[in-house]
């Protein structure tokens, strides 16, 4: 039985996040579930990030700041985990947001799942640099033994949506820093989920409890590095589970599409073209069928001129307005 005062360790890896870390910390400190040990790991920031967090430590004793030389997101998260003895662990990137009920609902669903449930995730809303929602497409329902489903698609989506038992985290070996060493940082979350899925069940809270920010600055904007990272992770599980080969192939195709959209949103047109070309050569029908949705997401991301959005809206005959700020919504 999970008690209401069971501590959850919240690990925030941070690198040059002065523009977003305040909003992230406010969303953590505003959790309905109060028993939090909040560890911010400054991964060698050169801006004002650390001083901003330091001011928060004076206001909320649950917050601690750890500083280290730049070693990548995996080392930063592992350092944070090592500094807390919490039985449950949650991770949130320094530019993402949590709804106030996030941890409370996930702790409840893990309790209902029993000791065999090692990870609880939730839905996430894609938000832009201003915190406005531009996509609510992610609505997975996978629960229980999900290894094959996870090989097919990363339905968890990002590290900020996970709450894991420490036992599951440790059995998975922590986050893998070798991806960064191979110039393939980016899919540490996917690898962690796959490794946990080998031994534990998953549970889902079907609510948009995370605002996942997409900007030119965050790690997932380096699309070619993300592709290398994904290919390495999927290759590991292709070797372990050859029976899931078709699922892993489809996963890579989906990743190519997602990264092409990501490149478009970030204005990296050359990378977007290269990714779409690769996707077209692998699956021409899939590449063509996904173009309309890709352009729709591109416009909703609010990173293009207003006249382009208006024209796209007229072409698609849509009258809906863009979503409000994530932090102002009730999830």
Secondary structure as a PSIPRED ss2 file (coil, helix, strand):
# PSIPRED VFORMAT (PSIPRED V4.0)

   1 X C   1.000  0.000  0.000
   2 X C   1.000  0.000  0.000
   3 X C   1.000  0.000  0.000
   4 X C   1.000  0.000  0.000
   5 X C   1.000  0.000  0.000
   6 X C   1.000  0.000  0.000
   7 X C   1.000  0.000  0.000
   8 X E   0.000  0.000  1.000
   9 X E   0.000  0.000  1.000
  10 X E   0.000  0.000  1.000
  11 X E   0.000  0.000  1.000
  12 X E   0.000  0.000  1.000
  13 X E   0.000  0.000  1.000
  14 X E   0.000  0.000  1.000
  15 X C   1.000  0.000  0.000
  16 X C   1.000  0.000  0.000
  17 X C   1.000  0.000  0.000
  18 X C   1.000  0.000  0.000
  19 X C   1.000  0.000  0.000
  20 X C   1.000  0.000  0.000
  21 X H   0.000  1.000  0.000
  22 X H   0.000  1.000  0.000
  23 X H   0.000  1.000  0.000
  24 X H   0.000  1.000  0.000
  25 X H   0.000  1.000  0.000
  26 X H   0.000  1.000  0.000
  27 X H   0.000  1.000  0.000
  28 X H   0.000  1.000  0.000
  29 X H   0.000  1.000  0.000
  30 X C   1.000  0.000  0.000
  31 X C   1.000  0.000  0.000
  32 X C   1.000  0.000  0.000
  33 X C   1.000  0.000  0.000
  34 X C   1.000  0.000  0.000
  35 X C   1.000  0.000  0.000
  36 X E   0.000  0.000  1.000
  37 X E   0.000  0.000  1.000
  38 X E   0.000  0.000  1.000
  39 X E   0.000  0.000  1.000
  40 X E   0.000  0.000  1.000
  41 X E   0.000  0.000  1.000
  42 X E   0.000  0.000  1.000
  43 X E   0.000  0.000  1.000
  44 X C   1.000  0.000  0.000
  45 X C   1.000  0.000  0.000
  46 X C   1.000  0.000  0.000
  47 X C   1.000  0.000  0.000
  48 X C   1.000  0.000  0.000
  49 X H   0.000  1.000  0.000
  50 X H   0.000  1.000  0.000
  51 X H   0.000  1.000  0.000
  52 X H   0.000  1.000  0.000
  53 X H   0.000  1.000  0.000
  54 X H   0.000  1.000  0.000
  55 X H   0.000  1.000  0.000
  56 X H   0.000  1.000  0.000
  57 X H   0.000  1.000  0.000
  58 X H   0.000  1.000  0.000
  59 X H   0.000  1.000  0.000
  60 X C   1.000  0.000  0.000
  61 X C   1.000  0.000  0.000
  62 X C   1.000  0.000  0.000
  63 X E   0.000  0.000  1.000
  64 X E   0.000  0.000  1.000
  65 X E   0.000  0.000  1.000
  66 X E   0.000  0.000  1.000
  67 X E   0.000  0.000  1.000
  68 X E   0.000  0.000  1.000
  69 X C   1.000  0.000  0.000
  70 X C   1.000  0.000  0.000
  71 X C   1.000  0.000  0.000
  72 X C   1.000  0.000  0.000
  73 X H   0.000  1.000  0.000
  74 X H   0.000  1.000  0.000
  75 X H   0.000  1.000  0.000
  76 X H   0.000  1.000  0.000
  77 X H   0.000  1.000  0.000
  78 X H   0.000  1.000  0.000
  79 X H   0.000  1.000  0.000
  80 X H   0.000  1.000  0.000
  81 X H   0.000  1.000  0.000
  82 X H   0.000  1.000  0.000
  83 X C   1.000  0.000  0.000
  84 X C   1.000  0.000  0.000
  85 X C   1.000  0.000  0.000
  86 X C   1.000  0.000  0.000
  87 X C   1.000  0.000  0.000
  88 X E   0.000  0.000  1.000
  89 X E   0.000  0.000  1.000
  90 X E   0.000  0.000  1.000
  91 X E   0.000  0.000  1.000
  92 X C   1.000  0.000  0.000
  93 X C   1.000  0.000  0.000
  94 X C   1.000  0.000  0.000
  95 X C   1.000  0.000  0.000
  96 X C   1.000  0.000  0.000
  97 X E   0.000  0.000  1.000
  98 X E   0.000  0.000  1.000
  99 X C   1.000  0.000  0.000
 100 X C   1.000  0.000  0.000
 101 X C   1.000  0.000  0.000
 102 X H   0.000  1.000  0.000
 103 X H   0.000  1.000  0.000
 104 X H   0.000  1.000  0.000
 105 X H   0.000  1.000  0.000
 106 X H   0.000  1.000  0.000
 107 X H   0.000  1.000  0.000
 108 X H   0.000  1.000  0.000
 109 X H   0.000  1.000  0.000
 110 X H   0.000  1.000  0.000
 111 X H   0.000  1.000  0.000
 112 X H   0.000  1.000  0.000
 113 X H   0.000  1.000  0.000
 114 X C   1.000  0.000  0.000
 115 X C   1.000  0.000  0.000
 116 X C   1.000  0.000  0.000
 117 X E   0.000  0.000  1.000
 118 X E   0.000  0.000  1.000
 119 X E   0.000  0.000  1.000
 120 X E   0.000  0.000  1.000
 121 X E   0.000  0.000  1.000
 122 X E   0.000  0.000  1.000
 123 X E   0.000  0.000  1.000
 124 X E   0.000  0.000  1.000
 125 X E   0.000  0.000  1.000
 126 X E   0.000  0.000  1.000
 127 X E   0.000  0.000  1.000
 128 X C   1.000  0.000  0.000
 129 X C   1.000  0.000  0.000
 130 X C   1.000  0.000  0.000
 131 X C   1.000  0.000  0.000
 132 X E   0.000  0.000  1.000
 133 X E   0.000  0.000  1.000
 134 X E   0.000  0.000  1.000
 135 X E   0.000  0.000  1.000
 136 X C   1.000  0.000  0.000
 137 X C   1.000  0.000  0.000
 138 X C   1.000  0.000  0.000
 139 X C   1.000  0.000  0.000
 140 X C   1.000  0.000  0.000
 141 X C   1.000  0.000  0.000
 142 X C   1.000  0.000  0.000
 143 X C   1.000  0.000  0.000
 144 X E   0.000  0.000  1.000
 145 X C   1.000  0.000  0.000
 146 X C   1.000  0.000  0.000
 147 X H   0.000  1.000  0.000
 148 X H   0.000  1.000  0.000
 149 X H   0.000  1.000  0.000
 150 X H   0.000  1.000  0.000
 151 X H   0.000  1.000  0.000
 152 X H   0.000  1.000  0.000
 153 X C   1.000  0.000  0.000
 154 X C   1.000  0.000  0.000
 155 X C   1.000  0.000  0.000
 156 X C   1.000  0.000  0.000
 157 X C   1.000  0.000  0.000
 158 X C   1.000  0.000  0.000
 159 X H   0.000  1.000  0.000
 160 X H   0.000  1.000  0.000
 161 X H   0.000  1.000  0.000
 162 X C   1.000  0.000  0.000
 163 X E   0.000  0.000  1.000
 164 X E   0.000  0.000  1.000
 165 X E   0.000  0.000  1.000
 166 X H   0.000  1.000  0.000
 167 X H   0.000  1.000  0.000
 168 X H   0.000  1.000  0.000
 169 X H   0.000  1.000  0.000
 170 X H   0.000  1.000  0.000
 171 X H   0.000  1.000  0.000
 172 X C   1.000  0.000  0.000
 173 X C   1.000  0.000  0.000
 174 X C   1.000  0.000  0.000
 175 X C   1.000  0.000  0.000
 176 X C   1.000  0.000  0.000
 177 X C   1.000  0.000  0.000
 178 X H   0.000  1.000  0.000
 179 X H   0.000  1.000  0.000
 180 X H   0.000  1.000  0.000
 181 X H   0.000  1.000  0.000
 182 X C   1.000  0.000  0.000
 183 X C   1.000  0.000  0.000
 184 X C   1.000  0.000  0.000
 185 X C   1.000  0.000  0.000
 186 X C   1.000  0.000  0.000
 187 X C   1.000  0.000  0.000
 188 X H   0.000  1.000  0.000
 189 X H   0.000  1.000  0.000
 190 X H   0.000  1.000  0.000
 191 X H   0.000  1.000  0.000
 192 X H   0.000  1.000  0.000
 193 X H   0.000  1.000  0.000
 194 X H   0.000  1.000  0.000
 195 X H   0.000  1.000  0.000
 196 X H   0.000  1.000  0.000
 197 X H   0.000  1.000  0.000
 198 X C   1.000  0.000  0.000
 199 X C   1.000  0.000  0.000
 200 X C   1.000  0.000  0.000
 201 X E   0.000  0.000  1.000
 202 X E   0.000  0.000  1.000
 203 X E   0.000  0.000  1.000
 204 X E   0.000  0.000  1.000
 205 X E   0.000  0.000  1.000
 206 X E   0.000  0.000  1.000
 207 X E   0.000  0.000  1.000
 208 X E   0.000  0.000  1.000
 209 X E   0.000  0.000  1.000
 210 X E   0.000  0.000  1.000
 211 X E   0.000  0.000  1.000
 212 X E   0.000  0.000  1.000
 213 X E   0.000  0.000  1.000
 214 X C   1.000  0.000  0.000
 215 X C   1.000  0.000  0.000
 216 X C   1.000  0.000  0.000
 217 X C   1.000  0.000  0.000
 218 X C   1.000  0.000  0.000
 219 X H   0.000  1.000  0.000
 220 X H   0.000  1.000  0.000
 221 X H   0.000  1.000  0.000
 222 X C   1.000  0.000  0.000
 223 X H   0.000  1.000  0.000
 224 X H   0.000  1.000  0.000
 225 X H   0.000  1.000  0.000
 226 X H   0.000  1.000  0.000
 227 X H   0.000  1.000  0.000
 228 X H   0.000  1.000  0.000
 229 X H   0.000  1.000  0.000
 230 X H   0.000  1.000  0.000
 231 X H   0.000  1.000  0.000
 232 X H   0.000  1.000  0.000
 233 X H   0.000  1.000  0.000
 234 X H   0.000  1.000  0.000
 235 X H   0.000  1.000  0.000
 236 X H   0.000  1.000  0.000
 237 X H   0.000  1.000  0.000
 238 X H   0.000  1.000  0.000
 239 X H   0.000  1.000  0.000
 240 X H   0.000  1.000  0.000
 241 X C   1.000  0.000  0.000
 242 X H   0.000  1.000  0.000
 243 X H   0.000  1.000  0.000
 244 X H   0.000  1.000  0.000
 245 X H   0.000  1.000  0.000
 246 X H   0.000  1.000  0.000
 247 X H   0.000  1.000  0.000
 248 X H   0.000  1.000  0.000
 249 X H   0.000  1.000  0.000
 250 X H   0.000  1.000  0.000
 251 X H   0.000  1.000  0.000
 252 X H   0.000  1.000  0.000
 253 X H   0.000  1.000  0.000
 254 X H   0.000  1.000  0.000
 255 X H   0.000  1.000  0.000
 256 X H   0.000  1.000  0.000
 257 X H   0.000  1.000  0.000
 258 X H   0.000  1.000  0.000
 259 X H   0.000  1.000  0.000
 260 X H   0.000  1.000  0.000
 261 X H   0.000  1.000  0.000
 262 X H   0.000  1.000  0.000
 263 X H   0.000  1.000  0.000
 264 X H   0.000  1.000  0.000
 265 X H   0.000  1.000  0.000
 266 X C   1.000  0.000  0.000
 267 X C   1.000  0.000  0.000
 268 X C   1.000  0.000  0.000
 269 X H   0.000  1.000  0.000
 270 X H   0.000  1.000  0.000
 271 X H   0.000  1.000  0.000
 272 X H   0.000  1.000  0.000
 273 X H   0.000  1.000  0.000
 274 X H   0.000  1.000  0.000
 275 X H   0.000  1.000  0.000
 276 X H   0.000  1.000  0.000
 277 X H   0.000  1.000  0.000
 278 X H   0.000  1.000  0.000
 279 X H   0.000  1.000  0.000
 280 X H   0.000  1.000  0.000
 281 X H   0.000  1.000  0.000
 282 X H   0.000  1.000  0.000
 283 X C   1.000  0.000  0.000
 284 X H   0.000  1.000  0.000
 285 X H   0.000  1.000  0.000
 286 X H   0.000  1.000  0.000
 287 X H   0.000  1.000  0.000
 288 X H   0.000  1.000  0.000
 289 X H   0.000  1.000  0.000
 290 X C   1.000  0.000  0.000
 291 X H   0.000  1.000  0.000
 292 X H   0.000  1.000  0.000
 293 X H   0.000  1.000  0.000
 294 X H   0.000  1.000  0.000
 295 X H   0.000  1.000  0.000
 296 X H   0.000  1.000  0.000
 297 X H   0.000  1.000  0.000
 298 X H   0.000  1.000  0.000
 299 X H   0.000  1.000  0.000
 300 X H   0.000  1.000  0.000
 301 X C   1.000  0.000  0.000
 302 X C   1.000  0.000  0.000
 303 X C   1.000  0.000  0.000
 304 X C   1.000  0.000  0.000
 305 X C   1.000  0.000  0.000
 306 X H   0.000  1.000  0.000
 307 X H   0.000  1.000  0.000
 308 X H   0.000  1.000  0.000
 309 X H   0.000  1.000  0.000
 310 X H   0.000  1.000  0.000
 311 X H   0.000  1.000  0.000
 312 X H   0.000  1.000  0.000
 313 X H   0.000  1.000  0.000
 314 X H   0.000  1.000  0.000
 315 X H   0.000  1.000  0.000
 316 X H   0.000  1.000  0.000
 317 X C   1.000  0.000  0.000
 318 X C   1.000  0.000  0.000
 319 X C   1.000  0.000  0.000
 320 X C   1.000  0.000  0.000
 321 X C   1.000  0.000  0.000
 322 X C   1.000  0.000  0.000
 323 X C   1.000  0.000  0.000
 324 X C   1.000  0.000  0.000
 325 X E   0.000  0.000  1.000
 326 X H   0.000  1.000  0.000
 327 X H   0.000  1.000  0.000
 328 X H   0.000  1.000  0.000
 329 X C   1.000  0.000  0.000
 330 X C   1.000  0.000  0.000
 331 X C   1.000  0.000  0.000
